[in-house]
Amino acid sequence: MGTLFRKVKADDRAIAAIDWDMTPDISFGTFESWGGRERVRNNDELIYYFYVSNWGHEPVVCLMERGVKHAKILAKVHAPRKMVSDCVRDQGSSSIFEKSYAIDGKLKKWLLDHVVDHFDESVVEAVVEEVEVEDMGSGLPPVAEVQFEGGQIVLPSAPAVFVEQDLPERILKWNLYDSKLNPQGDFANALGDNGDGLTVTDCRTGLMWQRAGLDISSHRVMRKKIAELNEQGFAGFDDWRLPTLEEALSLMEPALNDKGVHLDPCFSAKQPFIFIAAQRTPGGYWFVDYKQGRPFWSSGTIPGGFGRLCRKA
């Protein structure tokens, strides 16, 4: 049987289509393609699916909205606890970085009976998204007043191709923090405020960084965004680029900040994992994840990630 599409409501809004074939492990690349056929063709097209989130104290069924530039939970569904727990248990163990599970046949039937075919508002809790102004910090000194011990460090800046076995040497050479490979790492930055509200400069590496960054997109679209940003002269410059592994990890702080990422608070947390100028052989792209404190690679043909660009100051 092909994909089933049904109707459901969340917070008085009609949700057009539930994709019962969609699962968390394949949704990452949905905004661009899936299985060789186009799924989301433009910014206005959205996909909805149910999955089990096991990130909290107990697993819960969620209704996810996935689009080109965002993924957000629209509702939590109060399905029978044992049914949800059994669904997680039967799928086996997962890594500490993956706590989202596909629904099973029993949960699907329950959702059809209690949410989709016969909507029971008592079991659906709408998730209201709060508009939050992010605190980007104000404690950095102006670049001209930054002081630090030792000389400037020049990190590798050329795009690279490498495999997992190369990571320890690259990370340990510069004492870069990695939650698994070098948890004692602590690269000493010397960050200064450029006074434009857009960028900071690490005087130790001589790199200027975006404080925020670019929205999630495919690798192809990310390259296009960088070209457009340079054409526009972001912050007055036209030589912005993706950072290398070493450059991206140089920003990694050993401890999570109040925004839940391994970064100085002057950086936005809205780009939790970013593209870097590195590919994996025989295939894949490398990323740096500031939420989990580590690099990782994606084998997707069109992987998605955020951008935080840098340039030589």
N, C-alpha and C positions, 0 to 999 in steps of 0.2 A: 504494500500500500504506500502511496506517496505521502508527502508532507500534509499533515492535517492543519487546517486553519480554523480557529473558532473565535468567538467574541468573548470579551471579558471587560469588566469595569474596574477602575481604581480611582478613588477620590472623585466620583461623579464624571469621570472622563471615559469615553468609549475607546477601548484599545482595539484597534482594527484586526490584528492578526497575531495569534499565538503560533509560534513555530515549534512544534513538538519534536522536531529532529535536531534542534539546536542544543548544544551542550557547552559548558564552560570551556572545555579544552579546545574547541574549534571556533569559539566566538571571537577569539583574539584577532583573527584576520578577516572577520565577517564584513567589516566596513569596506573592504576592497574586493575580495573574492572568496569563494569557498568551493572546493571541489571542482575547480575549473569553470564554474559558471558564476556570472555576476549576481550578487545578492543585494547589495545596497548601491544604487547607481548614482545617488546625489545626496546632498546634505539634508534634504527633506524626507528621505525614506528611512524608516525605522523598523527594527525587528524586536519582537517581544518573545521572551521565553521564561520558563520556570526553571529554577535550579535550587540546590540545597547549599546554604552557606553554613560552614562549620567553624567560623572564625571566633564566635562568641563562646559563652558558657555551655550552650547546647545548640545543636543544629536547628536551622529554621528554613522553611521554604520561602523563596523570594521570587517576585516578578521583576525581571530585568528589562530595561529599555536600552537598546544598543543602536547607536547611529554612527555617522562618520566621525564625529568629533567628541563623542561622549558615551559613557556607559553609566547608568544610574538605576538604583533600585526604586521602583514605583510603589511596591507594597510588600508587606510581610504576610504570609498566609499561615494561619494557626491550624495546621494539619495535626492529626493525632501524633503525639510525641513518639510513641513506640514505632509507628510506621516510618517516621522520618529517621529515627535512630537506626532502624533496621536497614534503611536505604543506604545510609553512610557505611554501616558495618559490612554489608554485603559487597561493597565496592573495594574493600581491602584498604590497606594503609596508604598514606600519601606522605609526601615530603612536607616539611614545615612551611614551605613556600606555597603549597597548593592545598587549599582547604575548601574548594568549591566542587560540588558533585552534581552529576546529572541526576534527574529524577528517574525512578524506576517505574515499572508497569503498574504497581499498586498505587503509587502516588499519583500517577497520571490519571488512573481511573477515579481516584478520590477527588482530584482537582476538576475533572469533567463533571462529576456528580454534584459537587458542592460550590464550585466557583464559576465554571464556564457555562454548562448547560442550565444550571439552576443557581443563580447568584445568591449566596448567603453572605450578607454584609457583616454578619457577626464574626466570621472567620477571616475577614480581610482587613488588615490594618494599613491604611495608606501612609506612605512615608513622605512627609512634607519636607521639601528641600529648603533649607534656610540660606538666605543670601548672607554671606559672611565676607567682611572686608579683611583681607589677610594682613597680619602684622609682619612687615618686612624688616623690622628692627631699625634702630636709629643710633646704635652705639659705635658705628665705625668712624674712625678719624678720617679727615680729608686725605687724599692720596699724598699730598705734599708734606703731610705731617707723620706719615707712617715710618716707624723705625723698627728694625729687626736686626738680630745678630747673624753673622755669617754673610756670605755672598749670595748673589742671585743664582738660582738653580734653573738650568735649561732642560726642560723635559722633552722627550721625543715628540715631534710635531708632525711627522710624516704618516700618512695612512699606512696601515699594516695588515698583514694576513697571518693569523696564527691559530694554534689549537689549544685545547685545555691544558696540555702539559707545559705550555709556555708561560702560563699565568704566574706560577710561584716566582720564577726568576724576575719577571717584569715588575711584580708587586714588591718583592723583598728588596730589590735594588734601590728603590726610592723610599722605602719604609712607608708604603701606602697602606691605609687601613682596608682590610677585607675581613668580614665577620667570620669567615671560615679559614682562609689561607694565612691571614696575618692579623689576628684580633688584637695584637699589641701594637700594630702600626699606628703612627700618628704623624702625618706630614704637617709640618708647621707652616701655615699660611701667614701672610702679612697683608690682610685685606684693607683696602682704602676706598672711601666713597668718592666717586667722581662728580657728585653733586648734580647729576642729571636725572636722578630718580629711575634710571634705566639700567645702569651698569655699575660694577665695582671692578677694581683692579687688584690682583694679587701681586704685590711688589716683589715677592720672593721668586715667582716664576715669570714675572713680566707679562702676564696674561690679563686681558680685559675680558670680563664675563657679563653675559646677560643676567640680571637679577631674576627675571621671570624666564620666559622661554616661548617655545612654539608648541602649538597644540598637537595632539596625537595624529599621526598620518602614516602613510606608507613610505618606504624609503625613497621611491620615485617622487612622490609629492613633497617630501621633506627637502629634497634637492631643489625642487622648483621654488619652494618657500624661501630657501636660503638665497637663491639667485634674485628673487624679488626684493628681499630685505636689503641685499647689497645694492641693488639698483636704486632703491629708495634712500640709501645712505643712513641706515639705522644708527642713531646716536652720533651721527656725523661721520660714519666710516663705511667703507664698501668692501672690506676684506674679512667679513665674518665667515666662520667655518665650523664644522663639527670638531669637537675635541678628540684627541687620541685617548686610548685607554688610560695612559699615565696621567694625562691632563685632567680627564674627568674624575679619576680616583684621587687626584690631589685635593679636590674639594671635600672628599669624604671625611666626615668627623666620626671619631670612635663612638660617641654617644648620640642617641636620638635626641633631637631638640623637641620643644613643646609642640611642634607641628608634625611630629612623627617621622621625620626624615633625618638622615645622617648628614646634615648640612648646617652651615652657619645660618642663623635666623634671617640674615639679609637676603637670602635666596628664597624664592617661592617654592612651596611644597607641591604646587600644582603640576609639576613635571617630575613625577616620582621615579621614572626610568627613562633614560635618554639614549638616542642613537649615538654611537661613537664612530670615528673614522677607522673602522676595523672590520674585516670579514674573517670568517672561520673557514678553514679548509677541512674537508672537501666542499662544504656548503654551509651557508648560514651567515647571519649578521651578529656582531657583538653589541651588547648594551651595557650600561651601568645602572644599577638599581639602587637608588638612595634610600629606599624604604627598607630593603633587606640587607643593605650594606655589602654589596657584592656585584661583580660582573656576571652576565649570563649571555647565552646565545639562543637565537630562535632559528629553527630550521624551516620556518614558513617561507614559501616562495615570495610572498609580499608581506613581510612582517611589519608590525606597527610599533611606533614609539614616539616619545616626545623629543623636543630639541632644546638644548641649552648651549648656545654658541659662544665661541671665544675668538679672540684675535690677539696678535702681538701688540701690546700697548706701546 
